[in-house]
């Protein structure tokens, strides 16, 4: 009889890992033509602005103005670089991103005007079609051990450099060799199930756990 699969082997059969380097991210115009975005990942692959279930991107904002509107989409914005921005919707609700890794949540169909605090910014953007997917976003600063359990997980290096080790049990020395991430590199893990993720280094990561509805 064939030998039984070890826990790590069984996990490898279920979990797919993709490394996406910053140099691979292509710049494209915003939906409303008012800026430039770099898509990090989306589902389904090659989905357009009107057909994605979820989309993760980085935008460079050089001037104030309205945000693109996306009906049925929940948005999360994280300030990566710059002095920040002030977002105001049509009802007067205000979101102020005034320090690195400040987070704002808002509905994609809302009419949002952005004012820059003092010059250009760079922002991380998570968009979810609310009838199809949900997600959590956490800011990981420096070294630590975390658990990833999702349909898709993304570890985005937002600042500095990080070494990421995926393991069944880090304390037991199991798992793969560390993956080195520089700024704007991303590690995508499909179907992580209670997967231990150890972070080493002094950088900052954004961790996104996505679940399909």
Beta strands, then each sheet from edge to edge (+ up, - down):
strand 1: 16-20
strand 2: 27-29
strand 3: 36-43
strand 4: 54-61
strand 5: 65-66
strand 6: 73-81
strand 7: 85-89
strand 8: 94-97
strand 9: 103-107
strand 10: 112-116
strand 11: 121-129
strand 12: 133-141
strand 13: 144-148
strand 14: 152-159
strand 15: 162-167
strand 16: 179-181
strand 17: 186-190
strand 18: 195-200
strand 19: 204-212
sheet 1: 1+ 17- 14+ 19- 12+
sheet 2: 2+ 3- 4+ 11- 6+ 9-
sheet 3: 5+ 10- 7+ 8-
sheet 4: 13+ 18- 15+ 16-
end
